[in-house]
Amino acid sequence: MHNKELIIRIEIPQGSSIKYEYDRKLDAIIVDRILREGFIYPANYGFIPKTIDWDGDELDVLVFNEEKFVTGTYAKVRIVGAMKMIDDGETDTKLIAVHADDYRQKNISDISQIPKEWLEKVKIFFSTYKNWKHEGITSVSGFENEKYALNEIVETQNLYKKYSNLDKKEFIKKMMKEHPEKYKI
């Protein structure tokens, strides 16, 4: 994949304490849960349509931007990197992007140009926001460059083409058997 710009669908606006999630069967964004007190999403959170990540959901994208995007809208973004994450034993990569048509971010083309303070805030949030279930349920192992992120897009588009007919539980069960390296149990 060579084009870093693509269209994503926004699930969660930056600053929200509500976890919205796209339901592929309903083709709708639903309210999944309310975050525990004190937790709010540090970024606009969306997904790339017609992808399936190893957790059975669409490939997630975190958009670095000062503005709050509206749930359900689409945004043209430029991919600059990725955050490697495990959520309850499942690979749950989050791509990092900027809005493609924000004049303030026109020179950002690589994750190294994103403020380290913002990346650290994102890492801490996603490492701790589910700790009420049990400590360490999520872990972030670091950030990767644009090339890694673009490879993730191709991989998850291929998974969608092959397995979009499976429901989430069937997909995960099959993938755990065929690709155990993508899961930590």
N, C-alpha and C positions, 0 to 999 in steps of 0.2 A: 504494500500500500504506500503510495507516494503523496497523496493529498492529505495534509494535516487538518484541513477544514472539513467539518461535517455538521450535520443537523442532529441535535439531541432533543429529547423531550424532558422538560423539567418536572420533577416529582416534588421536591422540597425547596422552599425558598430559604436563603441564608437567614439565620436568626430565628427559625421556627423551632418550637418544641414538639411539633407534631410530625410523626413519621408517616409520610404518605408513601404508598408503594403501588407500582403498576401491576395490575392483575392481567396476565396474558389471556386467560380464558374469558374474562369479562370485557377485555379491551378497554379497561377503565382504570383510573387512579383512585385507590381507596385509602381511607384512614386506617393505618395498620395499628398504631399505638401512640400513646402520649409518652414522651421521654420523662425520665425521673427528674425531680426538682433540680434546677440549676444547669441542666444540659440543654443547649440549643445548637442547632447545626451551624458550623463555622463557615459554610460555603453553600452556594446554590448547588443542588444535588439533582442530577438527572441521569438519563441512560441513553444508550444508542439503540434505536429500534432494530429489530431483526438480528439480534445477537443473543447468545446464551453463554454466560460465564459458568465456571465450574460449580457455583452455588445454585445453579438452576434458574437464576434470574438474569435479566438483561445486564450487559456490561455497564457498570456505573461510571459516571463522570462528575467530578467536582470542579465547579467553575469559580476561579479566582476573579472576583469583581466586587466593587463597592456597592453595587445595586442589588436589590432583592428581586429575583425573577418570579413570575407568577406560576403557581402549580398548573400543569396541563399545557403550558405554552411550549413552543419550540424555539430553540436558539441555535444560531450558527456559531460554532466554536472552533478554536484552533487548539489542537492537542499539543501539549508541550512535555508531557511526562506521565508517570504513573506512580501510585503508591501500592506497595505489595502488602497485602493483608490476609490474615486467616481469621475467619469468623466461625466459631463453633466447629472447628475442624475442617472447614471448607475454604478453598481459595476464593477470595472475594476482592479481586483487584479493583482499584478506583483509579481511573484515568484523571489526569490533571489538565485543565484547559483554561483558556481565556476567551472572552467573547471576540469573535472574528472582526466585528465592526465597531469596537470601542477604541476611539482615537487615543485614549490614555494608555492603551495596551498594545498599540500597533507594533512596537519594537520588541515585544516579548515573543521569543520563538523557542525558548528552551527552559526547562524547569529550573535551571541555575539562576534564571532571571526573576523567579518568583521570590518574594521576601522570605527569608529563612524563618522569621517569626510566625508567618502565616502557615508555613509547612509544619512547624513544630506544634502550633495550635491544632491543626488538622490531625496530626499524628496522636497527640494526647487525647483529643476527643474520641477518635475511633479506637484507641487502645483502652478506653475506660467507660464508654457510655453504656455498656451492657454489664458492667461489673456487679450490678445488683443481682444478676442471675447467679454468677459465681466469678470469683477473681480470675482474670486471665482468659475469659471466654473469647476475647478478641486480641489479636496482636498485630502490630505493624512492624515489618522487618526493614522498611526503608523505602526510598524513592528511586525510581529509575528514569532513564532518559526517554526522549521522543521515539527513538527506534524501538525500544522495548514496548512502549505503548502502542505503536502502530502494528507491531506483531501480535499484540493481544487482540486488537480489533479484528485482524484477519482470522485468528484462531477462533474467536467467539462467533464470527460470521459463519465460519465453516461448521461449528457445532450447531448453530441455528439451522443451517441447511439440512444437516443430517438428522437432528433430533427434536425439532420444534413440535413434532407430533406427540412426543412423550410429555406426560405431566411431570411436574417438578420432582416429586418423590421417585418416580420411575427413572428419570434422568440421572439423579444423584446416585441411586443404587447401581445403575449400569456403569456410570463413570467411575465410581469407587472400585468396582471390580476391574475395569479395563485400564484405568489410569490412577492407581493408588498413590502415585507421587504427588497428585494434586490435592490430597487430603491428609490431614494430620489427626489421627484418632488416639 
